[in-house]
Amino acid sequence: MASNNRVKGMSIMLPITEAEFKQLADYIKNNFGIYLKPEKQALLTGRLSNILENNKFTSFSEYYDYVIKDQTGKAAVSLIDRIATNYTYFMREIEHFHYLQNAVLPYLENTIKDRDLRIWSAGCSTGEEAYTLSFILDEYFKDKNWWDKKILATDISVGALTTAKDGIYDQKQLAPLPPIWKLNYFKKLASHKYEVIDRIKKEVIFRKLNLITDKFEFKKPFHIIFCRNVMIYFDNKDKMELIRKFYDITAHGGYLFIGHSESIARNDSNYSYIMPAVYRKI
Ligand SMILES: C[S@@+](CC[C@H](N)C(=O)[O-])C[C@H]1O[C@@H](n2cnc3c(N)ncnc32)[C@H](O)[C@@H]1O
């Protein structure tokens, strides 16, 4: 065993050279926007060790060659599924949802003439954010079913999107939700897990979309964009470019919600600051 190999359970983690790390980190940055600082070497090797072991690769360069030569795209999918941090939960950063209910929705209800409310959860991970939004809209518009309030929910990670589409969560994951929502919006399965009801599932459209490399080709602008805890993984240049793309696709009077640990400097975008992590196109 090479001296810098580390034993994880029964398996041996392959060592990575600086050049190999740079090669993979550059690939990840260029293709997914995720910026891995040199300190993230252990994270990278840890997250990829299973793939390397299962496919019997003998080095990270061999794995890299396999990824770039793979024409099916499957290697890139499994790479991003390992690298993306999918951590999320229902009602995360709850102040945003309160603001949405109390200020944003009343304003939009009074100003959107065609009753086509357009919301995008960008970087939706396993679906909790998009479903939380859908529960809020369902409650808010409950006697107004002439409103079209479908939510677009996108992510780069196919694994996360599969979980999101299934809409199955365990009891612990549902803990932050008000009991009435558990009752109204989930059905209990024989496995003791909970599945989002079909009526809500139909309101959320999950799609694969790469925020960095894909063009935003939407027919109409969005009134509300949630892109929370996603840009933290991007470098400043990619973040600025993404904010510009969001701005272009935001309707006048529309809102951008970002994560509470994130911010947009006043001079870096045309959005106006409303409150922590909430911006508006005025
Ligand atoms: C930490 S989760 C945030 C989930 C949710 N928005 C929240 O705040 O709880 C970050 C998500 O961003 C996604 N992501 C990372 N890079 C992306 C990219 N270039 N395009 C689209 N999604 C990306 C990841 O796959 C992951 O699901």
The ligand as an SDF file (V2000), in Angstrom:
LIG
                    3D

 27 29  0  0  0  0  0  0  0  0999 V2000
  -27.1400   22.4400   -1.3400 C   0  0  0  0  0  0  0  0  0  0  0  0
  -28.2470   22.0960   -2.6290 S   0  0  0  0  0  0  0  0  0  0  0  0
  -29.4390   23.3970   -2.4150 C   0  0  0  0  0  0  0  0  0  0  0  0
  -30.8680   22.8950   -2.4500 C   0  0  0  0  0  0  0  0  0  0  0  0
  -31.9260   23.9400   -2.1220 C   0  0  0  0  0  0  0  0  0  0  0  0
  -31.9310   25.0040   -3.0770 N   0  0  0  0  0  0  0  0  0  0  0  0
  -31.7370   24.4670   -0.7300 C   0  0  0  0  0  0  0  0  0  0  0  0
  -31.4170   25.6440   -0.5390 O   0  0  0  0  0  0  0  0  0  0  0  0
  -31.9160   23.7020    0.2190 O   0  0  0  0  0  0  0  0  0  0  0  0
  -27.3200   22.6450   -4.0630 C   0  0  0  0  0  0  0  0  0  0  0  0
  -27.8310   22.0500   -5.3570 C   0  0  0  0  0  0  0  0  0  0  0  0
  -27.2520   22.7490   -6.4550 O   0  0  0  0  0  0  0  0  0  0  0  0
  -27.0730   21.8220   -7.4980 C   0  0  0  0  0  0  0  0  0  0  0  0
  -26.0830   22.3360   -8.4720 N   0  0  0  0  0  0  0  0  0  0  0  0
  -24.7400   22.4800   -8.3070 C   0  0  0  0  0  0  0  0  0  0  0  0
  -24.1880   22.9330   -9.4330 N   0  0  0  0  0  0  0  0  0  0  0  0
  -25.1860   23.1120  -10.3220 C   0  0  0  0  0  0  0  0  0  0  0  0
  -25.2380   23.5670  -11.6660 C   0  0  0  0  0  0  0  0  0  0  0  0
  -24.1380   23.9500  -12.3410 N   0  0  0  0  0  0  0  0  0  0  0  0
  -26.4470   23.6140  -12.2830 N   0  0  0  0  0  0  0  0  0  0  0  0
  -27.5630   23.2390  -11.6310 C   0  0  0  0  0  0  0  0  0  0  0  0
  -27.5890   22.7910  -10.3570 N   0  0  0  0  0  0  0  0  0  0  0  0
  -26.4060   22.7360   -9.7170 C   0  0  0  0  0  0  0  0  0  0  0  0
  -26.6070   20.5760   -6.7970 C   0  0  0  0  0  0  0  0  0  0  0  0
  -26.7960   19.4170   -7.5800 O   0  0  0  0  0  0  0  0  0  0  0  0
  -27.4630   20.5850   -5.5220 C   0  0  0  0  0  0  0  0  0  0  0  0
  -28.6130   19.8050   -5.6570 O   0  0  0  0  0  0  0  0  0  0  0  0
  1  2  1  0
  2  3  1  0
  2 10  1  0
  3  4  1  0
  4  5  1  0
  5  6  1  0
  5  7  1  0
  7  8  2  0
  7  9  1  0
 10 11  1  0
 11 12  1  0
 11 26  1  0
 12 13  1  0
 13 14  1  0
 13 24  1  0
 14 15  1  0
 14 23  1  0
 15 16  2  0
 16 17  1  0
 17 18  1  0
 17 23  2  0
 18 19  1  0
 18 20  2  0
 20 21  1  0
 21 22  2  0
 22 23  1  0
 24 25  1  0
 24 26  1  0
 26 27  1  0
M  CHG  2   2   1   9  -1
M  END
$$$$
